[in-house]
């Protein structure tokens, strides 16, 4: 897999994780991608204010929806 393809996949995975409601914020997703999934490059890929802000918003919304179901 080419480097740019990997970066795009990491971003896609980050947004998928955010939408689950299982992650509090982008830091939790970054930890998952780096240390559980083994993609240390995720720290660099997610080092973008817009992406981090959007991931945080997705996390908050997904967690709110998940809480409403309980």
N, C-alpha and C positions, 0 to 999 in steps of 0.2 A: 504494500500500500504506500502510495506517495505521501510525503509529509503534509501537503495541503489537504489531501483526502482524509488523513488521520485527524487533522485539526477540525475539519468540518464534521466528522463523525463524533468527535469529543463534544463539540458544541451541541450537536443533535442529542447526544446522550444526556448532556447537562439539562437541556430543556425537558427531555422526557422524565428525568429524575425530579425536576422541579414540579412537574404536573402531577406527580403521584401523591403529594401531600405528606410524604414520609420525611422530608428534609426541611429544616427550619430556615435555611438561608443558603447563599451561594457557597459559603465556607464549608458547610456540611457536604455539599455536592462535590466541591473541589477535593475534600478529603476522600470521599468515596472513589472518585476517579483516579486520584493519585495513589492512595495507599491500599485500597481494597481491590480496585480493578487493575492497578499496576501501570497507569498512564501518567507518569510523572510530568510529562509535557503539559498536562492539563493546567498546571499552575500558570504557565506562560500563556496558554490559549485563553484562559479565562481572565487574564490580566487586562481587562477592558471595562471601564466604568459603565458603559451602556449595557454590556452583557451582564455584568454583576447586578446592576440595578434591576434589569428586567427579570433575571433569575430570582432575585429576592421578591419581586412582585408576584411572579408565578407561584413561588413557594407559599407566600402568605395567602393567596387566593385558594390554592389547592388545600392548604391546611384548614382554612375557614370552611370550605365545602365539606371536607372530611369530618370536621367537628359537627356540622349540621346534621350529618347522617347518623351520628351516634345518639 
